[in-house]
Amino acid sequence: MAIRPKTRALLWGGVAALCVAAFFTPRGFYWRMAAPLFHADHVDHYAKERGFDPLFIMALVRVESSFARSARSPRGAVGLMQIMPETGYDMARRLGLAPDKMDLEDPETNIRLGVYYLSVLRNEFGDDRVALLAAYNAGPKNAREWLKSGPLTVEKIPFPETRALIERVNRTEERLRWVAGRARG
């Protein structure tokens, strides 16, 4: 059966539109969309090992580095979970890892150390998500100081970067939960 000229024109028009859309899509767009899948096994393993929800860890990684393994902050934080080298060495030492084998740009190492650091902070700050993320981002010393005036809320945090991180992690985790729920049916 032959395709009608009108149908053929619509098909070729659709193909042309897809080609144009692909050409103008920002470089790396599809890679960024797939990036979480490359690290899901590590996130799932280390999150569960330390008693964290993997979607929370995935949201934190998304906000901290957009899943860029070689991400570096202006202050020197490195990798997927944006770990300061000194903190990374301390966590590696506590885990019994050889410091010379510690590569913060290695996704598995970075996730392992970052999740372990969160578990250390949780031992001090409990399950208070705001205090936990504030300590992770601004340091435990700052979080302790802020907690002196009572329970910590995002609005009480004087660092705009830390407030923004907490809000973005919470929003990202909500989106991930929505997507995960949709994927399950």
Biotite code that builds the C-alpha atoms (Angstrom):
import biotite.structure as struc

atoms = struc.array([
    struc.Atom([0.000, 0.000, 0.000], chain_id="A", res_id=1, res_name="MET", atom_name="CA", element="C"),
    struc.Atom([1.410, 3.348, -1.024], chain_id="A", res_id=2, res_name="ALA", atom_name="CA", element="C"),
    struc.Atom([1.715, 6.246, 1.390], chain_id="A", res_id=3, res_name="ILE", atom_name="CA", element="C"),
    struc.Atom([-0.323, 9.239, 0.375], chain_id="A", res_id=4, res_name="ARG", atom_name="CA", element="C"),
    struc.Atom([1.639, 12.361, -0.522], chain_id="A", res_id=5, res_name="PRO", atom_name="CA", element="C"),
    struc.Atom([0.035, 14.318, 2.320], chain_id="A", res_id=6, res_name="LYS", atom_name="CA", element="C"),
    struc.Atom([0.969, 11.625, 4.885], chain_id="A", res_id=7, res_name="THR", atom_name="CA", element="C"),
    struc.Atom([4.493, 11.405, 3.477], chain_id="A", res_id=8, res_name="ARG", atom_name="CA", element="C"),
    struc.Atom([4.881, 15.178, 3.800], chain_id="A", res_id=9, res_name="ALA", atom_name="CA", element="C"),
    struc.Atom([3.708, 15.031, 7.432], chain_id="A", res_id=10, res_name="LEU", atom_name="CA", element="C"),
    struc.Atom([6.149, 12.213, 8.226], chain_id="A", res_id=11, res_name="LEU", atom_name="CA", element="C"),
    struc.Atom([9.094, 14.027, 6.651], chain_id="A", res_id=12, res_name="TRP", atom_name="CA", element="C"),
    struc.Atom([8.041, 17.232, 8.383], chain_id="A", res_id=13, res_name="GLY", atom_name="CA", element="C"),
    struc.Atom([8.032, 15.394, 11.721], chain_id="A", res_id=14, res_name="GLY", atom_name="CA", element="C"),
    struc.Atom([11.484, 13.934, 11.052], chain_id="A", res_id=15, res_name="VAL", atom_name="CA", element="C"),
    struc.Atom([12.795, 17.376, 10.089], chain_id="A", res_id=16, res_name="ALA", atom_name="CA", element="C"),
    struc.Atom([11.297, 18.924, 13.243], chain_id="A", res_id=17, res_name="ALA", atom_name="CA", element="C"),
    struc.Atom([12.962, 16.271, 15.420], chain_id="A", res_id=18, res_name="LEU", atom_name="CA", element="C"),
    struc.Atom([16.309, 16.887, 13.712], chain_id="A", res_id=19, res_name="CYS", atom_name="CA", element="C"),
    struc.Atom([16.030, 20.638, 14.246], chain_id="A", res_id=20, res_name="VAL", atom_name="CA", element="C"),
    struc.Atom([15.010, 20.145, 17.897], chain_id="A", res_id=21, res_name="ALA", atom_name="CA", element="C"),
    struc.Atom([17.949, 17.790, 18.481], chain_id="A", res_id=22, res_name="ALA", atom_name="CA", element="C"),
    struc.Atom([20.328, 20.265, 16.840], chain_id="A", res_id=23, res_name="PHE", atom_name="CA", element="C"),
    struc.Atom([19.198, 23.144, 19.072], chain_id="A", res_id=24, res_name="PHE", atom_name="CA", element="C"),
    struc.Atom([19.026, 21.131, 22.304], chain_id="A", res_id=25, res_name="THR", atom_name="CA", element="C"),
    struc.Atom([21.772, 22.345, 24.656], chain_id="A", res_id=26, res_name="PRO", atom_name="CA", element="C"),
    struc.Atom([24.898, 20.257, 24.432], chain_id="A", res_id=27, res_name="ARG", atom_name="CA", element="C"),
    struc.Atom([25.005, 17.608, 27.097], chain_id="A", res_id=28, res_name="GLY", atom_name="CA", element="C"),
    struc.Atom([21.265, 17.792, 27.818], chain_id="A", res_id=29, res_name="PHE", atom_name="CA", element="C"),
    struc.Atom([20.634, 14.075, 27.334], chain_id="A", res_id=30, res_name="TYR", atom_name="CA", element="C"),
    struc.Atom([23.806, 13.199, 29.235], chain_id="A", res_id=31, res_name="TRP", atom_name="CA", element="C"),
    struc.Atom([22.663, 15.313, 32.208], chain_id="A", res_id=32, res_name="ARG", atom_name="CA", element="C"),
    struc.Atom([19.251, 13.643, 32.129], chain_id="A", res_id=33, res_name="MET", atom_name="CA", element="C"),
    struc.Atom([20.837, 10.168, 32.204], chain_id="A", res_id=34, res_name="ALA", atom_name="CA", element="C"),
    struc.Atom([23.604, 11.002, 34.712], chain_id="A", res_id=35, res_name="ALA", atom_name="CA", element="C"),
    struc.Atom([21.648, 9.914, 37.816], chain_id="A", res_id=36, res_name="PRO", atom_name="CA", element="C"),
    struc.Atom([21.337, 6.432, 36.347], chain_id="A", res_id=37, res_name="LEU", atom_name="CA", element="C"),
    struc.Atom([25.112, 6.036, 36.226], chain_id="A", res_id=38, res_name="PHE", atom_name="CA", element="C"),
    struc.Atom([25.426, 6.538, 39.985], chain_id="A", res_id=39, res_name="HIS", atom_name="CA", element="C"),
    struc.Atom([22.181, 4.978, 41.211], chain_id="A", res_id=40, res_name="ALA", atom_name="CA", element="C"),
    struc.Atom([23.820, 1.711, 42.316], chain_id="A", res_id=41, res_name="ASP", atom_name="CA", element="C"),
    struc.Atom([26.403, 3.498, 44.471], chain_id="A", res_id=42, res_name="HIS", atom_name="CA", element="C"),
    struc.Atom([23.816, 5.864, 45.934], chain_id="A", res_id=43, res_name="VAL", atom_name="CA", element="C"),
    struc.Atom([21.425, 3.017, 46.678], chain_id="A", res_id=44, res_name="ASP", atom_name="CA", element="C"),
    struc.Atom([24.124, 0.850, 48.275], chain_id="A", res_id=45, res_name="HIS", atom_name="CA", element="C"),
    struc.Atom([25.741, 3.479, 50.512], chain_id="A", res_id=46, res_name="TYR", atom_name="CA", element="C"),
    struc.Atom([22.467, 5.215, 51.420], chain_id="A", res_id=47, res_name="ALA", atom_name="CA", element="C"),
    struc.Atom([20.931, 1.960, 52.603], chain_id="A", res_id=48, res_name="LYS", atom_name="CA", element="C"),
    struc.Atom([24.156, 0.936, 54.353], chain_id="A", res_id=49, res_name="GLU", atom_name="CA", element="C"),
    struc.Atom([23.971, 4.114, 56.479], chain_id="A", res_id=50, res_name="ARG", atom_name="CA", element="C"),
    struc.Atom([20.188, 4.237, 56.889], chain_id="A", res_id=51, res_name="GLY", atom_name="CA", element="C"),
    struc.Atom([19.393, 7.072, 54.474], chain_id="A", res_id=52, res_name="PHE", atom_name="CA", element="C"),
    struc.Atom([16.700, 7.234, 51.841], chain_id="A", res_id=53, res_name="ASP", atom_name="CA", element="C"),
    struc.Atom([18.457, 6.915, 48.451], chain_id="A", res_id=54, res_name="PRO", atom_name="CA", element="C"),
    struc.Atom([16.199, 9.633, 46.987], chain_id="A", res_id=55, res_name="LEU", atom_name="CA", element="C"),
    struc.Atom([17.428, 12.076, 49.636], chain_id="A", res_id=56, res_name="PHE", atom_name="CA", element="C"),
    struc.Atom([21.047, 11.304, 48.722], chain_id="A", res_id=57, res_name="ILE", atom_name="CA", element="C"),
    struc.Atom([20.239, 11.508, 44.995], chain_id="A", res_id=58, res_name="MET", atom_name="CA", element="C"),
    struc.Atom([18.621, 14.928, 45.559], chain_id="A", res_id=59, res_name="ALA", atom_name="CA", element="C"),
    struc.Atom([21.666, 16.149, 47.478], chain_id="A", res_id=60, res_name="LEU", atom_name="CA", element="C"),
    struc.Atom([24.024, 14.971, 44.717], chain_id="A", res_id=61, res_name="VAL", atom_name="CA", element="C"),
    struc.Atom([21.832, 16.660, 42.089], chain_id="A", res_id=62, res_name="ARG", atom_name="CA", element="C"),
    struc.Atom([21.882, 19.969, 43.959], chain_id="A", res_id=63, res_name="VAL", atom_name="CA", element="C"),
    struc.Atom([25.549, 19.851, 44.956], chain_id="A", res_id=64, res_name="GLU", atom_name="CA", element="C"),
    struc.Atom([27.080, 18.901, 41.605], chain_id="A", res_id=65, res_name="SER", atom_name="CA", element="C"),
    struc.Atom([24.412, 18.188, 38.980], chain_id="A", res_id=66, res_name="SER", atom_name="CA", element="C"),
    struc.Atom([26.017, 14.731, 38.867], chain_id="A", res_id=67, res_name="PHE", atom_name="CA", element="C"),
    struc.Atom([29.308, 16.136, 37.537], chain_id="A", res_id=68, res_name="ALA", atom_name="CA", element="C"),
    struc.Atom([32.015, 13.887, 38.998], chain_id="A", res_id=69, res_name="ARG", atom_name="CA", element="C"),
    struc.Atom([34.740, 16.506, 38.503], chain_id="A", res_id=70, res_name="SER", atom_name="CA", element="C"),
    struc.Atom([32.723, 19.412, 39.945], chain_id="A", res_id=71, res_name="ALA", atom_name="CA", element="C"),
    struc.Atom([34.750, 21.833, 42.069], chain_id="A", res_id=72, res_name="ARG", atom_name="CA", element="C"),
    struc.Atom([33.404, 24.662, 44.157], chain_id="A", res_id=73, res_name="SER", atom_name="CA", element="C"),
    struc.Atom([35.158, 28.019, 44.538], chain_id="A", res_id=74, res_name="PRO", atom_name="CA", element="C"),
    struc.Atom([35.932, 26.985, 48.139], chain_id="A", res_id=75, res_name="ARG", atom_name="CA", element="C"),
    struc.Atom([37.574, 23.717, 47.062], chain_id="A", res_id=76, res_name="GLY", atom_name="CA", element="C"),
    struc.Atom([34.825, 21.122, 47.535], chain_id="A", res_id=77, res_name="ALA", atom_name="CA", element="C"),
    struc.Atom([35.190, 18.241, 45.077], chain_id="A", res_id=78, res_name="VAL", atom_name="CA", element="C"),
    struc.Atom([33.041, 15.714, 43.264], chain_id="A", res_id=79, res_name="GLY", atom_name="CA", element="C"),
    struc.Atom([29.457, 14.564, 43.239], chain_id="A", res_id=80, res_name="LEU", atom_name="CA", element="C"),
    struc.Atom([28.741, 15.339, 46.888], chain_id="A", res_id=81, res_name="MET", atom_name="CA", element="C"),
    struc.Atom([31.076, 18.359, 47.012], chain_id="A", res_id=82, res_name="GLN", atom_name="CA", element="C"),
    struc.Atom([33.357, 17.103, 49.770], chain_id="A", res_id=83, res_name="ILE", atom_name="CA", element="C"),
    struc.Atom([36.115, 19.298, 51.144], chain_id="A", res_id=84, res_name="MET", atom_name="CA", element="C"),
    struc.Atom([39.433, 17.423, 50.830], chain_id="A", res_id=85, res_name="PRO", atom_name="CA", element="C"),
    struc.Atom([40.164, 17.678, 54.574], chain_id="A", res_id=86, res_name="GLU", atom_name="CA", element="C"),
    struc.Atom([36.749, 16.218, 55.373], chain_id="A", res_id=87, res_name="THR", atom_name="CA", element="C"),
    struc.Atom([37.284, 13.489, 52.791], chain_id="A", res_id=88, res_name="GLY", atom_name="CA", element="C"),
    struc.Atom([40.619, 12.504, 54.332], chain_id="A", res_id=89, res_name="TYR", atom_name="CA", element="C"),
    struc.Atom([39.082, 12.451, 57.806], chain_id="A", res_id=90, res_name="ASP", atom_name="CA", element="C"),
    struc.Atom([36.154, 10.268, 56.668], chain_id="A", res_id=91, res_name="MET", atom_name="CA", element="C"),
    struc.Atom([38.511, 7.958, 54.735], chain_id="A", res_id=92, res_name="ALA", atom_name="CA", element="C"),
    struc.Atom([40.679, 7.564, 57.836], chain_id="A", res_id=93, res_name="ARG", atom_name="CA", element="C"),
    struc.Atom([37.632, 6.727, 59.971], chain_id="A", res_id=94, res_name="ARG", atom_name="CA", element="C"),
    struc.Atom([36.563, 4.120, 57.410], chain_id="A", res_id=95, res_name="LEU", atom_name="CA", element="C"),
    struc.Atom([40.056, 2.631, 57.302], chain_id="A", res_id=96, res_name="GLY", atom_name="CA", element="C"),
    struc.Atom([40.697, 3.665, 53.700], chain_id="A", res_id=97, res_name="LEU", atom_name="CA", element="C"),
    struc.Atom([44.224, 4.461, 52.582], chain_id="A", res_id=98, res_name="ALA", atom_name="CA", element="C"),
    struc.Atom([44.480, 8.226, 51.957], chain_id="A", res_id=99, res_name="PRO", atom_name="CA", element="C"),
    struc.Atom([46.616, 7.636, 48.853], chain_id="A", res_id=100, res_name="ASP", atom_name="CA", element="C"),
    struc.Atom([43.727, 5.654, 47.336], chain_id="A", res_id=101, res_name="LYS", atom_name="CA", element="C"),
    struc.Atom([41.221, 8.421, 47.999], chain_id="A", res_id=102, res_name="MET", atom_name="CA", element="C"),
    struc.Atom([40.108, 10.074, 44.771], chain_id="A", res_id=103, res_name="ASP", atom_name="CA", element="C"),
    struc.Atom([37.245, 12.484, 45.451], chain_id="A", res_id=104, res_name="LEU", atom_name="CA", element="C"),
    struc.Atom([36.449, 12.608, 41.730], chain_id="A", res_id=105, res_name="GLU", atom_name="CA", element="C"),
    struc.Atom([35.757, 8.867, 41.741], chain_id="A", res_id=106, res_name="ASP", atom_name="CA", element="C"),
    struc.Atom([31.953, 8.612, 42.003], chain_id="A", res_id=107, res_name="PRO", atom_name="CA", element="C"),
    struc.Atom([31.886, 5.570, 44.280], chain_id="A", res_id=108, res_name="GLU", atom_name="CA", element="C"),
    struc.Atom([34.508, 6.975, 46.652], chain_id="A", res_id=109, res_name="THR", atom_name="CA", element="C"),
    struc.Atom([32.821, 10.378, 46.760], chain_id="A", res_id=110, res_name="ASN", atom_name="CA", element="C"),
    struc.Atom([29.375, 8.936, 47.441], chain_id="A", res_id=111, res_name="ILE", atom_name="CA", element="C"),
    struc.Atom([30.739, 6.532, 50.053], chain_id="A", res_id=112, res_name="ARG", atom_name="CA", element="C"),
    struc.Atom([32.558, 9.307, 51.920], chain_id="A", res_id=113, res_name="LEU", atom_name="CA", element="C"),
    struc.Atom([29.724, 11.826, 51.535], chain_id="A", res_id=114, res_name="GLY", atom_name="CA", element="C"),
    struc.Atom([27.076, 9.450, 52.860], chain_id="A", res_id=115, res_name="VAL", atom_name="CA", element="C"),
    struc.Atom([29.370, 8.400, 55.693], chain_id="A", res_id=116, res_name="TYR", atom_name="CA", element="C"),
    struc.Atom([29.912, 12.077, 56.576], chain_id="A", res_id=117, res_name="TYR", atom_name="CA", element="C"),
    struc.Atom([26.140, 12.590, 56.636], chain_id="A", res_id=118, res_name="LEU", atom_name="CA", element="C"),
    struc.Atom([25.841, 9.640, 59.029], chain_id="A", res_id=119, res_name="SER", atom_name="CA", element="C"),
    struc.Atom([28.472, 11.195, 61.313], chain_id="A", res_id=120, res_name="VAL", atom_name="CA", element="C"),
    struc.Atom([26.522, 14.469, 61.268], chain_id="A", res_id=121, res_name="LEU", atom_name="CA", element="C"),
    struc.Atom([23.254, 12.626, 61.910], chain_id="A", res_id=122, res_name="ARG", atom_name="CA", element="C"),
    struc.Atom([24.809, 11.128, 65.051], chain_id="A", res_id=123, res_name="ASN", atom_name="CA", element="C"),
    struc.Atom([25.183, 14.684, 66.353], chain_id="A", res_id=124, res_name="GLU", atom_name="CA", element="C"),
    struc.Atom([22.165, 16.458, 64.845], chain_id="A", res_id=125, res_name="PHE", atom_name="CA", element="C"),
    struc.Atom([19.664, 13.607, 64.757], chain_id="A", res_id=126, res_name="GLY", atom_name="CA", element="C"),
    struc.Atom([17.004, 13.380, 62.096], chain_id="A", res_id=127, res_name="ASP", atom_name="CA", element="C"),
    struc.Atom([16.503, 17.160, 61.920], chain_id="A", res_id=128, res_name="ASP", atom_name="CA", element="C"),
    struc.Atom([16.824, 17.582, 58.145], chain_id="A", res_id=129, res_name="ARG", atom_name="CA", element="C"),
    struc.Atom([17.449, 21.342, 58.318], chain_id="A", res_id=130, res_name="VAL", atom_name="CA", element="C"),
    struc.Atom([20.224, 20.998, 60.901], chain_id="A", res_id=131, res_name="ALA", atom_name="CA", element="C"),
    struc.Atom([21.727, 18.021, 59.058], chain_id="A", res_id=132, res_name="LEU", atom_name="CA", element="C"),
    struc.Atom([21.908, 19.824, 55.712], chain_id="A", res_id=133, res_name="LEU", atom_name="CA", element="C"),
    struc.Atom([23.055, 23.053, 57.369], chain_id="A", res_id=134, res_name="ALA", atom_name="CA", element="C"),
    struc.Atom([25.914, 21.166, 59.036], chain_id="A", res_id=135, res_name="ALA", atom_name="CA", element="C"),
    struc.Atom([26.777, 19.398, 55.773], chain_id="A", res_id=136, res_name="TYR", atom_name="CA", element="C"),
    struc.Atom([26.884, 22.640, 53.796], chain_id="A", res_id=137, res_name="ASN", atom_name="CA", element="C"),
    struc.Atom([28.077, 25.271, 56.276], chain_id="A", res_id=138, res_name="ALA", atom_name="CA", element="C"),
    struc.Atom([29.920, 23.039, 58.715], chain_id="A", res_id=139, res_name="GLY", atom_name="CA", element="C"),
    struc.Atom([28.906, 21.527, 62.040], chain_id="A", res_id=140, res_name="PRO", atom_name="CA", element="C"),
    struc.Atom([30.390, 24.426, 64.011], chain_id="A", res_id=141, res_name="LYS", atom_name="CA", element="C"),
    struc.Atom([28.007, 26.896, 62.334], chain_id="A", res_id=142, res_name="ASN", atom_name="CA", element="C"),
    struc.Atom([25.038, 24.546, 62.744], chain_id="A", res_id=143, res_name="ALA", atom_name="CA", element="C"),
    struc.Atom([25.792, 24.156, 66.475], chain_id="A", res_id=144, res_name="ARG", atom_name="CA", element="C"),
    struc.Atom([25.920, 27.932, 66.842], chain_id="A", res_id=145, res_name="GLU", atom_name="CA", element="C"),
    struc.Atom([22.586, 28.388, 65.043], chain_id="A", res_id=146, res_name="TRP", atom_name="CA", element="C"),
    struc.Atom([20.928, 25.715, 67.186], chain_id="A", res_id=147, res_name="LEU", atom_name="CA", element="C"),
    struc.Atom([21.779, 27.599, 70.396], chain_id="A", res_id=148, res_name="LYS", atom_name="CA", element="C"),
    struc.Atom([18.766, 29.846, 69.825], chain_id="A", res_id=149, res_name="SER", atom_name="CA", element="C"),
    struc.Atom([16.351, 26.918, 69.544], chain_id="A", res_id=150, res_name="GLY", atom_name="CA", element="C"),
    struc.Atom([15.149, 24.615, 66.773], chain_id="A", res_id=151, res_name="PRO", atom_name="CA", element="C"),
    struc.Atom([16.677, 25.502, 63.430], chain_id="A", res_id=152, res_name="LEU", atom_name="CA", element="C"),
    struc.Atom([14.499, 26.638, 60.556], chain_id="A", res_id=153, res_name="THR", atom_name="CA", element="C"),
    struc.Atom([15.637, 27.572, 57.078], chain_id="A", res_id=154, res_name="VAL", atom_name="CA", element="C"),
    struc.Atom([14.676, 31.192, 57.738], chain_id="A", res_id=155, res_name="GLU", atom_name="CA", element="C"),
    struc.Atom([17.018, 31.385, 60.768], chain_id="A", res_id=156, res_name="LYS", atom_name="CA", element="C"),
    struc.Atom([20.093, 30.391, 58.759], chain_id="A", res_id=157, res_name="ILE", atom_name="CA", element="C"),
    struc.Atom([22.157, 33.513, 58.013], chain_id="A", res_id=158, res_name="PRO", atom_name="CA", element="C"),
    struc.Atom([23.981, 32.037, 54.983], chain_id="A", res_id=159, res_name="PHE", atom_name="CA", element="C"),
    struc.Atom([21.977, 32.486, 51.749], chain_id="A", res_id=160, res_name="PRO", atom_name="CA", element="C"),
    struc.Atom([23.867, 29.618, 50.078], chain_id="A", res_id=161, res_name="GLU", atom_name="CA", element="C"),
    struc.Atom([22.936, 27.193, 52.862], chain_id="A", res_id=162, res_name="THR", atom_name="CA", element="C"),
    struc.Atom([19.287, 28.294, 52.879], chain_id="A", res_id=163, res_name="ARG", atom_name="CA", element="C"),
    struc.Atom([19.134, 27.836, 49.108], chain_id="A", res_id=164, res_name="ALA", atom_name="CA", element="C"),
    struc.Atom([20.763, 24.400, 49.273], chain_id="A", res_id=165, res_name="LEU", atom_name="CA", element="C"),
    struc.Atom([18.257, 23.121, 51.832], chain_id="A", res_id=166, res_name="ILE", atom_name="CA", element="C"),
    struc.Atom([15.291, 24.426, 49.853], chain_id="A", res_id=167, res_name="GLU", atom_name="CA", element="C"),
    struc.Atom([16.650, 23.004, 46.580], chain_id="A", res_id=168, res_name="ARG", atom_name="CA", element="C"),
    struc.Atom([17.377, 19.585, 48.102], chain_id="A", res_id=169, res_name="VAL", atom_name="CA", element="C"),
    struc.Atom([13.836, 19.417, 49.494], chain_id="A", res_id=170, res_name="ASN", atom_name="CA", element="C"),
    struc.Atom([12.282, 20.444, 46.147], chain_id="A", res_id=171, res_name="ARG", atom_name="CA", element="C"),
    struc.Atom([14.487, 18.044, 44.203], chain_id="A", res_id=172, res_name="THR", atom_name="CA", element="C"),
    struc.Atom([13.645, 15.175, 46.535], chain_id="A", res_id=173, res_name="GLU", atom_name="CA", element="C"),
    struc.Atom([9.921, 15.923, 46.104], chain_id="A", res_id=174, res_name="GLU", atom_name="CA", element="C"),
    struc.Atom([10.337, 15.781, 42.306], chain_id="A", res_id=175, res_name="ARG", atom_name="CA", element="C"),
    struc.Atom([12.295, 12.535, 42.508], chain_id="A", res_id=176, res_name="LEU", atom_name="CA", element="C"),
    struc.Atom([9.563, 11.020, 44.696], chain_id="A", res_id=177, res_name="ARG", atom_name="CA", element="C"),
    struc.Atom([6.939, 12.094, 42.184], chain_id="A", res_id=178, res_name="TRP", atom_name="CA", element="C"),
    struc.Atom([8.907, 10.570, 39.284], chain_id="A", res_id=179, res_name="VAL", atom_name="CA", element="C"),
    struc.Atom([9.577, 7.368, 41.255], chain_id="A", res_id=180, res_name="ALA", atom_name="CA", element="C"),
    struc.Atom([5.873, 7.092, 42.066], chain_id="A", res_id=181, res_name="GLY", atom_name="CA", element="C"),
    struc.Atom([4.941, 7.591, 38.423], chain_id="A", res_id=182, res_name="ARG", atom_name="CA", element="C"),
    struc.Atom([7.491, 4.990, 37.310], chain_id="A", res_id=183, res_name="ALA", atom_name="CA", element="C"),
    struc.Atom([6.011, 2.400, 39.685], chain_id="A", res_id=184, res_name="ARG", atom_name="CA", element="C"),
    struc.Atom([2.607, 2.827, 38.132], chain_id="A", res_id=185, res_name="GLY", atom_name="CA", element="C"),
])
